[in-house]
């Protein structure tokens, strides 16, 4: 079961995504948030596998929130959706040990 958290200032966006995903087996919407900073606490509490973000929201702190999510929750997937241009960006929180230049090159090539 994949646990999903939806972050958007627009309830229509959140409800639309929730409606689409609730029809799929193996996906559970654990919560929704409208404020990026306040949502960090919910993400800690509910431990979702995926966070879906409306990147069309003109929220200046959204970038730092995404970085906080990825740093604090290794293995989490953050999907940024844009309704303006029908694109999504996918970010995955991953941490690796770097011992030599080859480790960095491998991460770049993955």
N, CA, C and O atoms as a printed pandas DataFrame, in Angstrom:
     atom_number atom_name residue_name chain_id  residue_number  x_coord  y_coord  z_coord
0              1         N          UNK        A               1    0.841   -1.176    0.000
1              2        CA          UNK        A               1    0.000    0.000    0.000
2              3         C          UNK        A               1    0.890    1.244    0.000
3              4         O          UNK        A               1    1.730    1.400    0.887
4              5         N          UNK        A               2    0.720    2.112   -0.964
5              6        CA          UNK        A               2    1.447    3.380   -1.028
6              7         C          UNK        A               2    0.615    4.463   -0.344
7              8         O          UNK        A               2   -0.553    4.676   -0.669
8              9         N          UNK        A               3    1.244    5.132    0.602
9             10        CA          UNK        A               3    0.583    6.187    1.357
10            11         C          UNK        A               3    0.933    7.533    0.731
11            12         O          UNK        A               3    2.105    7.829    0.499
12            13         N          UNK        A               4   -0.091    8.353    0.457
13            14        CA          UNK        A               4    0.089    9.600   -0.295
14            15         C          UNK        A               4   -0.404   10.793    0.512
15            16         O          UNK        A               4   -1.470   10.748    1.127
16            17         N          UNK        A               5    0.389   11.860    0.498
17            18        CA          UNK        A               5    0.023   13.144    1.091
18            19         C          UNK        A               5   -0.056   14.159   -0.050
19            20         O          UNK        A               5    0.818   14.180   -0.918
20            21         N          UNK        A               6   -1.095   15.000   -0.058
21            22        CA          UNK        A               6   -1.289   15.990   -1.127
22            23         C          UNK        A               6   -1.116   17.387   -0.534
23            24         O          UNK        A               6   -1.732   17.720    0.479
24            25         N          UNK        A               7   -0.271   18.203   -1.173
25            26        CA          UNK        A               7   -0.002   19.559   -0.715
26            27         C          UNK        A               7   -0.353   20.557   -1.807
27            28         O          UNK        A               7    0.282   20.590   -2.861
28            29         N          UNK        A               8   -1.367   21.367   -1.547
29            30        CA          UNK        A               8   -1.771   22.411   -2.487
30            31         C          UNK        A               8   -2.593   23.459   -1.750
31            32         O          UNK        A               8   -3.359   23.139   -0.841
32            33         N          UNK        A               9   -2.426   24.700   -2.151
33            34        CA          UNK        A               9   -3.240   25.779   -1.577
34            35         C          UNK        A               9   -4.645   25.773   -2.156
35            36         O          UNK        A               9   -5.526   26.464   -1.646
36            37         N          UNK        A              10   -4.864   25.002   -3.215
37            38        CA          UNK        A              10   -6.152   24.977   -3.900
38            39         C          UNK        A              10   -6.871   23.661   -3.627
39            40         O          UNK        A              10   -6.399   22.594   -4.018
40            41         N          UNK        A              11   -8.008   23.744   -2.956
41            42        CA          UNK        A              11   -8.748   22.536   -2.584
42            43         C          UNK        A              11   -9.245   21.778   -3.813
43            44         O          UNK        A              11   -9.377   20.555   -3.760
44            45         N          UNK        A              12   -9.522   22.471   -4.915
45            46        CA          UNK        A              12   -9.977   21.796   -6.132
46            47         C          UNK        A              12   -8.882   20.853   -6.648
47            48         O          UNK        A              12   -9.169   19.734   -7.075
48            49         N          UNK        A              13   -7.640   21.308   -6.604
49            50        CA          UNK        A              13   -6.506   20.462   -7.016
50            51         C          UNK        A              13   -6.436   19.225   -6.125
51            52         O          UNK        A              13   -6.382   18.098   -6.618
52            53         N          UNK        A              14   -6.437   19.445   -4.811
53            54        CA          UNK        A              14   -6.318   18.329   -3.860
54            55         C          UNK        A              14   -7.461   17.343   -4.000
55            56         O          UNK        A              14   -7.234   16.133   -4.033
56            57         N          UNK        A              15   -8.685   17.841   -4.081
57            58        CA          UNK        A              15   -9.844   16.957   -4.219
58            59         C          UNK        A              15   -9.820   16.193   -5.544
59            60         O          UNK        A              15  -10.205   15.025   -5.598
60            61         N          UNK        A              16   -9.373   16.849   -6.599
61            62        CA          UNK        A              16   -9.268   16.176   -7.896
62            63         C          UNK        A              16   -8.266   15.038   -7.862
63            64         O          UNK        A              16   -8.547   13.941   -8.343
64            65         N          UNK        A              17   -7.100   15.298   -7.295
65            66        CA          UNK        A              17   -6.072   14.247   -7.186
66            67         C          UNK        A              17   -6.569   13.128   -6.286
67            68         O          UNK        A              17   -6.389   11.951   -6.599
68            69         N          UNK        A              18   -7.192   13.486   -5.172
69            70        CA          UNK        A              18   -7.716   12.468   -4.261
70            71         C          UNK        A              18   -8.779   11.611   -4.947
71            72         O          UNK        A              18   -8.785   10.391   -4.784
72            73         N          UNK        A              19   -9.670   12.230   -5.706
73            74        CA          UNK        A              19  -10.712   11.487   -6.421
74            75         C          UNK        A              19  -10.102   10.513   -7.425
75            76         O          UNK        A              19  -10.526    9.361   -7.520
76            77         N          UNK        A              20   -9.109   10.981   -8.169
77            78        CA          UNK        A              20   -8.450   10.108   -9.155
78            79         C          UNK        A              20   -7.751    8.923   -8.484
79            80         O          UNK        A              20   -7.884    7.780   -8.923
80            81         N          UNK        A              21   -7.011    9.212   -7.421
81            82        CA          UNK        A              21   -6.218    8.165   -6.784
82            83         C          UNK        A              21   -7.048    7.219   -5.923
83            84         O          UNK        A              21   -6.666    6.063   -5.740
84            85         N          UNK        A              22   -8.172    7.687   -5.393
85            86        CA          UNK        A              22   -8.982    6.830   -4.527
86            87         C          UNK        A              22   -9.609    5.670   -5.297
87            88         O          UNK        A              22  -10.067    4.699   -4.694
88            89         N          UNK        A              23   -9.630    5.763   -6.603
89            90        CA          UNK        A              23  -10.171    4.686   -7.431
90            91         C          UNK        A              23   -9.149    3.573   -7.684
91            92         O          UNK        A              23   -9.490    2.513   -8.210
92            93         N          UNK        A              24   -7.912    3.824   -7.307
93            94        CA          UNK        A              24   -6.829    2.863   -7.546
94            95         C          UNK        A              24   -6.591    1.998   -6.318
95            96         O          UNK        A              24   -6.586    2.493   -5.191
96            97         N          UNK        A              25   -6.394    0.705   -6.541
97            98        CA          UNK        A              25   -6.061   -0.173   -5.423
98            99         C          UNK        A              25   -4.586    0.021   -5.079
99           100         O          UNK        A              25   -3.765    0.306   -5.950
100          101         N          UNK        A              26   -4.271   -0.135   -3.814
101          102        CA          UNK        A              26   -2.893   -0.028   -3.370
102          103         C          UNK        A              26   -2.441    1.392   -3.078
103          104         O          UNK        A              26   -1.260    1.623   -2.815
104          105         N          UNK        A              27   -3.371    2.357   -3.120
105          106        CA          UNK        A              27   -3.039    3.746   -2.822
106          107         C          UNK        A              27   -3.987    4.257   -1.742
107          108         O          UNK        A              27   -5.204    4.099   -1.839
108          109         N          UNK        A              28   -3.413    4.869   -0.717
109          110        CA          UNK        A              28   -4.197    5.441    0.375
110          111         C          UNK        A              28   -3.799    6.907    0.548
111          112         O          UNK        A              28   -2.622    7.212    0.738
112          113         N          UNK        A              29   -4.769    7.806    0.484
113          114        CA          UNK        A              29   -4.524    9.213    0.752
114          115         C          UNK        A              29   -4.539    9.379    2.267
115          116         O          UNK        A              29   -5.583    9.205    2.896
116          117         N          UNK        A              30   -3.398    9.711    2.859
117          118        CA          UNK        A              30   -3.328    9.798    4.319
118          119         C          UNK        A              30   -3.740   11.164    4.837
119          120         O          UNK        A              30   -4.251   11.270    5.951
120          121         N          UNK        A              31   -3.526   12.218    4.043
121          122        CA          UNK        A              31   -3.914   13.552    4.471
122          123         C          UNK        A              31   -3.633   14.544    3.353
123          124         O          UNK        A              31   -3.027   14.213    2.334
124          125         N          UNK        A              32   -4.094   15.773    3.575
125          126        CA          UNK        A              32   -3.860   16.866    2.645
126          127         C          UNK        A              32   -3.429   18.088    3.443
127          128         O          UNK        A              32   -3.770   18.222    4.618
128          129         N          UNK        A              33   -2.682   18.974    2.802
129          130        CA          UNK        A              33   -2.269   20.200    3.460
130          131         C          UNK        A              33   -2.334   21.374    2.503
131          132         O          UNK        A              33   -2.230   21.213    1.287
132          133         N          UNK        A              34   -2.510   22.559    3.073
133          134        CA          UNK        A              34   -2.560   23.766    2.249
134          135         C          UNK        A              34   -1.377   24.692    2.532
135          136         O          UNK        A              34   -1.051   25.544    1.705
136          137         N          UNK        A              35   -0.741   24.537    3.674
137          138        CA          UNK        A              35    0.382   25.382    4.060
138          139         C          UNK        A              35    1.657   24.541    4.032
139          140         O          UNK        A              35    1.749   23.540    4.743
140          141         N          UNK        A              36    2.645   24.933    3.219
141          142        CA          UNK        A              36    3.862   24.118    3.104
142          143         C          UNK        A              36    4.568   23.860    4.430
143          144         O          UNK        A              36    4.919   22.716    4.717
144          145         N          UNK        A              37    4.785   24.888    5.244
145          146        CA          UNK        A              37    5.501   24.699    6.513
146          147         C          UNK        A              37    4.708   23.824    7.483
147          148         O          UNK        A              37    5.271   22.924    8.106
148          149         N          UNK        A              38    3.422   24.078    7.612
149          150        CA          UNK        A              38    2.583   23.281    8.514
150          151         C          UNK        A              38    2.474   21.839    8.025
151          152         O          UNK        A              38    2.311   20.923    8.830
152          153         N          UNK        A              39    2.560   21.636    6.731
153          154        CA          UNK        A              39    2.457   20.292    6.171
154          155         C          UNK        A              39    3.639   19.415    6.548
155          156         O          UNK        A              39    3.517   18.190    6.571
156          157         N          UNK        A              40    4.782   20.024    6.845
157          158        CA          UNK        A              40    5.944   19.232    7.257
158          159         C          UNK        A              40    5.628   18.402    8.502
159          160         O          UNK        A              40    6.051   17.251    8.612
160          161         N          UNK        A              41    4.885   18.991    9.434
161          162        CA          UNK        A              41    4.498   18.256   10.647
162          163         C          UNK        A              41    3.584   17.084   10.310
163          164         O          UNK        A              41    3.729   15.997   10.870
164          165         N          UNK        A              42    2.641   17.304    9.392
165          166        CA          UNK        A              42    1.735   16.225    8.971
166          167         C          UNK        A              42    2.502   15.114    8.268
167          168         O          UNK        A              42    2.212   13.932    8.456
168          169         N          UNK        A              43    3.471   15.498    7.465
169          170        CA          UNK        A              43    4.270   14.498    6.746
170          171         C          UNK        A              43    5.065   13.667    7.745
171          172         O          UNK        A              43    5.199   12.455    7.577
172          173         N          UNK        A              44    5.593   14.310    8.782
173          174        CA          UNK        A              44    6.282   13.555    9.840
174          175         C          UNK        A              44    5.321   12.601   10.542
175          176         O          UNK        A              44    5.672   11.454   10.818
176          177         N          UNK        A              45    4.114   13.073   10.829
177          178        CA          UNK        A              45    3.135   12.286   11.574
178          179         C          UNK        A              45    2.620   11.099   10.766
179          180         O          UNK        A              45    2.546    9.985   11.285
180          181         N          UNK        A              46    2.264   11.323    9.501
181          182        CA          UNK        A              46    1.624   10.284    8.689
182          183         C          UNK        A              46    2.602    9.408    7.910
183          184         O          UNK        A              46    2.217    8.347    7.419
184          185         N          UNK        A              47    3.848    9.828    7.791
185          186        CA          UNK        A              47    4.887    9.056    7.094
186          187         C          UNK        A              47    4.435    8.537    5.731
187          188         O          UNK        A              47    4.451    7.329    5.499
188          189         N          UNK        A              48    4.035    9.428    4.830
189          190        CA          UNK        A              48    3.628    8.957    3.501
190          191         C          UNK        A              48    4.831    8.476    2.691
191          192         O          UNK        A              48    5.970    8.863    2.954
192          193         N          UNK        A              49    4.560    7.640    1.717
193          194        CA          UNK        A              49    5.595    7.200    0.774
194          195         C          UNK        A              49    5.774    8.226   -0.335
195          196         O          UNK        A              49    6.855    8.363   -0.908
196          197         N          UNK        A              50    4.690    8.947   -0.627
197          198        CA          UNK        A              50    4.671    9.905   -1.734
198          199         C          UNK        A              50    4.021   11.202   -1.266
199          200         O          UNK        A              50    3.019   11.185   -0.550
200          201         N          UNK        A              51    4.605   12.328   -1.681
201          202        CA          UNK        A              51    4.000   13.634   -1.456
202          203         C          UNK        A              51    3.763   14.247   -2.834
203          204         O          UNK        A              51    4.693   14.393   -3.627
204          205         N          UNK        A              52    2.513   14.603   -3.109
205          206        CA          UNK        A              52    2.166   15.250   -4.372
206          207         C          UNK        A              52    1.982   16.729   -4.109
207          208         O          UNK        A              52    1.212   17.125   -3.234
208          209         N          UNK        A              53    2.698   17.548   -4.876
209          210        CA          UNK        A              53    2.698   18.991   -4.679
210          211         C          UNK        A              53    2.208   19.684   -5.941
211          212         O          UNK        A              53    2.603   19.329   -7.052
212          213         N          UNK        A              54    1.351   20.669   -5.759
213          214        CA          UNK        A              54    0.916   21.518   -6.868
214          215         C          UNK        A              54    1.987   22.582   -7.061
215          216         O          UNK        A              54    2.058   23.531   -6.280
216          217         N          UNK        A              55    2.812   22.442   -8.075
217          218        CA          UNK        A              55    3.918   23.388   -8.273
218          219         C          UNK        A              55    3.452   24.683   -8.926
219          220         O          UNK        A              55    4.258   25.596   -9.105
220          221         N          UNK        A              56    2.181   24.788   -9.285
221          222        CA          UNK        A              56    1.655   26.037   -9.829
222          223         C          UNK        A              56    1.337   27.039   -8.719
223          224         O          UNK        A              56    1.073   28.210   -8.995
224          225         N          UNK        A              57    1.363   26.583   -7.472
225          226        CA          UNK        A              57    1.123   27.483   -6.345
226          227         C          UNK        A              57    2.265   28.494   -6.261
227          228         O          UNK        A              57    3.432   28.105   -6.243
228          229         N          UNK        A              58    1.945   29.780   -6.209
229          230        CA          UNK        A              58    2.998   30.792   -6.104
230          231         C          UNK        A              58    3.488   30.925   -4.660
231          232         O          UNK        A              58    3.318   31.975   -4.040
232          233         N          UNK        A              59    4.076   29.893   -4.144
233          234        CA          UNK        A              59    4.511   29.849   -2.750
234          235         C          UNK        A              59    6.038   29.851   -2.721
235          236         O          UNK        A              59    6.656   28.851   -3.087
236          237         N          UNK        A              60    6.658   30.948   -2.296
237          238        CA          UNK        A              60    8.121   31.044   -2.346
238          239         C          UNK        A              60    8.833   30.010   -1.479
239          240         O          UNK        A              60    9.950   29.604   -1.800
240          241         N          UNK        A              61    8.205   29.578   -0.385
241          242        CA          UNK        A              61    8.893   28.628    0.484
242          243         C          UNK        A              61    8.698   27.171    0.059
243          244         O          UNK        A              61    9.197   26.265    0.726
244          245         N          UNK        A              62    7.983   26.934   -1.036
245          246        CA          UNK        A              62    7.717   25.566   -1.473
246          247         C          UNK        A              62    9.010   24.816   -1.781
247          248         O          UNK        A              62    9.131   23.638   -1.447
248          249         N          UNK        A              63    9.963   25.472   -2.403
249          250        CA          UNK        A              63   11.233   24.826   -2.736
250          251         C          UNK        A              63   11.960   24.374   -1.480
251          252         O          UNK        A              63   12.483   23.260   -1.439
252          253         N          UNK        A              64   12.003   25.208   -0.466
253          254        CA          UNK        A              64   12.705   24.810    0.758
254          255         C          UNK        A              64   11.963   23.686    1.479
255          256         O          UNK        A              64   12.590   22.838    2.114
256          257         N          UNK        A              65   10.642   23.676    1.387
257          258        CA          UNK        A              65    9.865   22.595    1.994
258          259         C          UNK        A              65   10.157   21.269    1.308
259          260         O          UNK        A              65   10.330   20.247    1.971
260          261         N          UNK        A              66   10.213   21.286   -0.018
261          262        CA          UNK        A              66   10.549   20.063   -0.761
262          263         C          UNK        A              66   11.925   19.566   -0.344
263          264         O          UNK        A              66   12.105   18.369   -0.118
264          265         N          UNK        A              67   12.889   20.456   -0.240
265          266        CA          UNK        A              67   14.234   20.054    0.185
266          267         C          UNK        A              67   14.216   19.493    1.600
267          268         O          UNK        A              67   14.911   18.517    1.884
268          269         N          UNK        A              68   13.438   20.091    2.486
269          270        CA          UNK        A              68   13.321   19.569    3.855
270          271         C          UNK        A              68   12.719   18.168    3.859
271          272         O          UNK        A              68   13.185   17.292    4.587
272          273         N          UNK        A              69   11.694   17.959    3.055
273          274        CA          UNK        A              69   11.059   16.643    2.967
274          275         C          UNK        A              69   12.068   15.605    2.495
275          276         O          UNK        A              69   12.199   14.538    3.095
276          277         N          UNK        A              70   12.778   15.922    1.421
277          278        CA          UNK        A              70   13.731   14.969    0.855
278          279         C          UNK        A              70   14.886   14.687    1.819
279          280         O          UNK        A              70   15.372   13.558    1.891
280          281         N          UNK        A              71   15.320   15.696    2.550
281          282        CA          UNK        A              71   16.425   15.519    3.490
282          283         C          UNK        A              71   15.992   14.702    4.712
283          284         O          UNK        A              71   16.725   13.830    5.178
284          285         N          UNK        A              72   14.802   14.993    5.219
285          286        CA          UNK        A              72   14.352   14.365    6.461
286          287         C          UNK        A              72   13.758   12.981    6.273
287          288         O          UNK        A              72   13.769   12.179    7.207
288          289         N          UNK        A              73   13.246   12.684    5.102
289          290        CA          UNK        A              73   12.545   11.420    4.879
290          291         C          UNK        A              73   13.195   10.653    3.736
291          292         O          UNK        A              73   12.703   10.694    2.609
292          293         N          UNK        A              74   14.264    9.972    4.004
293          294        CA          UNK        A              74   14.936    9.200    2.968
294          295         C          UNK        A              74   13.978    8.165    2.392
295          296         O          UNK        A              74   13.220    7.530    3.125
296          297         N          UNK        A              75   14.019    8.006    1.093
297          298        CA          UNK        A              75   13.169    7.039    0.422
298          299         C          UNK        A              75   11.836    7.593   -0.026
299          300         O          UNK        A              75   11.108    6.928   -0.763
300          301         N          UNK        A              76   11.498    8.805    0.407
301          302        CA          UNK        A              76   10.222    9.390    0.021
302          303         C          UNK        A              76   10.293    9.876   -1.429
303          304         O          UNK        A              76   11.356   10.239   -1.933
304          305         N          UNK        A              77    9.152    9.870   -2.068
305          306        CA          UNK        A              77    9.040   10.355   -3.444
306          307         C          UNK        A              77    8.179   11.621   -3.419
307          308         O          UNK        A              77    7.072   11.619   -2.881
308          309         N          UNK        A              78    8.699   12.698   -4.006
309          310        CA          UNK        A              78    7.949   13.947   -4.114
310          311         C          UNK        A              78    7.628   14.149   -5.587
311          312         O          UNK        A              78    8.522   14.213   -6.431
312          313         N          UNK        A              79    6.337   14.247   -5.881
313          314        CA          UNK        A              79    5.891   14.462   -7.260
314          315         C          UNK        A              79    5.304   15.859   -7.347
315          316         O          UNK        A              79    4.350   16.195   -6.645
316          317         N          UNK        A              80    5.880   16.649   -8.203
317          318        CA          UNK        A              80    5.438   18.025   -8.407
318          319         C          UNK        A              80    4.636   18.070   -9.703
319          320         O          UNK        A              80    5.160   17.790  -10.781
320          321         N          UNK        A              81    3.356   18.426   -9.583
321          322        CA          UNK        A              81    2.469   18.460  -10.745
322          323         C          UNK        A              81    2.172   19.899  -11.161
323          324         O          UNK        A              81    1.961   20.772  -10.318
324          325         N          UNK        A              82    2.158   20.131  -12.472
325          326        CA          UNK        A              82    1.778   21.433  -13.006
326          327         C          UNK        A              82    0.576   21.261  -13.918
327          328         O          UNK        A              82    0.634   20.529  -14.907
328          329         N          UNK        A              83   -0.509   21.936  -13.582
329          330        CA          UNK        A              83   -1.687   21.896  -14.439
330          331         C          UNK        A              83   -1.548   22.865  -15.608
331          332         O          UNK        A              83   -2.238   22.732  -16.619
332          333         N          UNK        A              84   -0.656   23.836  -15.465
333          334        CA          UNK        A              84   -0.438   24.812  -16.535
334          335         C          UNK        A              84    0.136   24.181  -17.793
335          336         O          UNK        A              84   -0.279   24.501  -18.907
336          337         N          UNK        A              85    1.102   23.276  -17.602
337          338        CA          UNK        A              85    1.754   22.683  -18.774
338          339         C          UNK        A              85    1.704   21.153  -18.790
339          340         O          UNK        A              85    2.398   20.513  -19.581
340          341         N          UNK        A              86    0.882   20.573  -17.913
341          342        CA          UNK        A              86    0.701   19.110  -17.863
342          343         C          UNK        A              86    2.024   18.363  -17.739
343          344         O          UNK        A              86    2.259   17.375  -18.434
344          345         N          UNK        A              87    2.877   18.844  -16.852
345          346        CA          UNK        A              87    4.145   18.176  -16.612
346          347         C          UNK        A              87    4.267   17.808  -15.141
347          348         O          UNK        A              87    3.629   18.402  -14.273
348          349         N          UNK        A              88    5.106   16.809  -14.891
349          350        CA          UNK        A              88    5.414   16.462  -13.506
350          351         C          UNK        A              88    6.912   16.267  -13.377
351          352         O          UNK        A              88    7.591   15.825  -14.304
352          353         N          UNK        A              89    7.396   16.606  -12.216
353          354        CA          UNK        A              89    8.793   16.369  -11.862
354          355         C          UNK        A              89    8.790   15.416  -10.681
355          356         O          UNK        A              89    7.963   15.533   -9.777
356          357         N          UNK        A              90    9.714   14.481  -10.694
357          358        CA          UNK        A              90    9.768   13.453   -9.655
358          359         C          UNK        A              90   11.106   13.559   -8.945
359          360         O          UNK        A              90   12.163   13.542   -9.574
360          361         N          UNK        A              91   11.044   13.668   -7.626
361          362        CA          UNK        A              91   12.244   13.760   -6.799
362          363         C          UNK        A              91   12.214   12.618   -5.801
363          364         O          UNK        A              91   11.164   12.293   -5.247
364          365         N          UNK        A              92   13.360   12.014   -5.574
365          366        CA          UNK        A              92   13.433   10.912   -4.620
366          367         C          UNK        A              92   14.512   11.219   -3.586
367          368         O          UNK        A              92   15.638   11.584   -3.922
368          369         N          UNK        A              93   14.135   11.061   -2.325
369          370        CA          UNK        A              93   15.094   11.268   -1.244
370          371         C          UNK        A              93   15.992   10.057   -1.124
371          372         O          UNK        A              93   15.539    8.949   -0.838
372          373         N          UNK        A              94   17.259   10.285   -1.344
373          374        CA          UNK        A              94   18.228    9.192   -1.302
374          375         C          UNK        A              94   19.531    9.734   -0.749
375          376         O          UNK        A              94   19.921   10.859   -1.062
376          377         N          UNK        A              95   20.192    8.960    0.054
377          378        CA          UNK        A              95   21.474    9.378    0.604
378          379         C          UNK        A              95   22.488    8.274    0.338
379          380         O          UNK        A              95   22.210    7.093    0.547
380          381         N          UNK        A              96   23.655    8.670   -0.122
381          382        CA          UNK        A              96   24.731    7.714   -0.382
382          383         C          UNK        A              96   26.028    8.253    0.197
383          384         O          UNK        A              96   26.231    9.462    0.305
384          385         N          UNK        A              97   26.886    7.340    0.561
385          386        CA          UNK        A              97   28.213    7.704    1.052
386          387         C          UNK        A              97   29.115    8.002   -0.135
387          388         O          UNK        A              97   29.129    7.260   -1.117
388          389         N          UNK        A              98   29.859    9.077   -0.039
389          390        CA          UNK        A              98   30.815    9.400   -1.099
390          391         C          UNK        A              98   32.224    9.251   -0.531
391          392         O          UNK        A              98   32.590    9.889    0.456
392          393         N          UNK        A              99   32.999    8.390   -1.183
393          394        CA          UNK        A              99   34.360    8.132   -0.733
394          395         C          UNK        A              99   35.388    8.576   -1.767
395          396         O          UNK        A              99   36.546    8.848   -1.449
396          397         N          UNK        A             100   34.935    8.640   -2.997
397          398        CA          UNK        A             100   35.852    9.014   -4.072
398          399         C          UNK        A             100   35.068    9.672   -5.200
399          400         O          UNK        A             100   33.837    9.634   -5.210
400          401         N          UNK        A             101   35.764   10.263   -6.129
401          402        CA          UNK        A             101   35.136   10.981   -7.231
402          403         C          UNK        A             101   34.210   10.061   -8.025
403          404         O          UNK        A             101   33.182   10.513   -8.531
404          405         N          UNK        A             102   34.551    8.802   -8.140
405          406        CA          UNK        A             102   33.730    7.858   -8.890
406          407         C          UNK        A             102   32.328    7.735   -8.299
407          408         O          UNK        A             102   31.364    7.516   -9.033
408          409         N          UNK        A             103   32.206    7.875   -6.963
409          410        CA          UNK        A             103   30.903    7.813   -6.329
410          411         C          UNK        A             103   30.008    8.967   -6.806
411          412         O          UNK        A             103   28.818    8.781   -7.059
412          413         N          UNK        A             104   30.600   10.147   -6.920
413          414        CA          UNK        A             104   29.852   11.303   -7.433
414          415         C          UNK        A             104   29.484   11.099   -8.892
415          416         O          UNK        A             104   28.354   11.379   -9.293
416          417         N          UNK        A             105   30.421   10.615   -9.684
417          418        CA          UNK        A             105   30.141   10.372  -11.102
418          419         C          UNK        A             105   29.047    9.345  -11.294
419          420         O          UNK        A             105   28.216    9.489  -12.190
420          421         N          UNK        A             106   29.030    8.317  -10.474
421          422        CA          UNK        A             106   27.984    7.296  -10.553
422          423         C          UNK        A             106   26.606    7.906  -10.242
423          424         O          UNK        A             106   25.619    7.599  -10.911
424          425         N          UNK        A             107   26.553    8.763   -9.231
425          426        CA          UNK        A             107   25.283    9.417   -8.880
426          427         C          UNK        A             107   24.806   10.315  -10.016
427          428         O          UNK        A             107   23.607   10.391  -10.282
428          429         N          UNK        A             108   25.714   10.984  -10.674
429          430        CA          UNK        A             108   25.345   11.847  -11.796
430          431         C          UNK        A             108   24.801   11.022  -12.946
431          432         O          UNK        A             108   23.847   11.431  -13.608
432          433         N          UNK        A             109   25.386    9.887  -13.185
433          434        CA          UNK        A             109   24.983    9.052  -14.338
434          435         C          UNK        A             109   23.743    8.228  -14.094
435          436         O          UNK        A             109   23.157    7.730  -15.055
436          437         N          UNK        A             110   23.309    8.056  -12.847
437          438        CA          UNK        A             110   22.120    7.228  -12.552
438          439         C          UNK        A             110   20.868    7.855  -13.078
439          440         O          UNK        A             110   19.783    7.295  -12.918
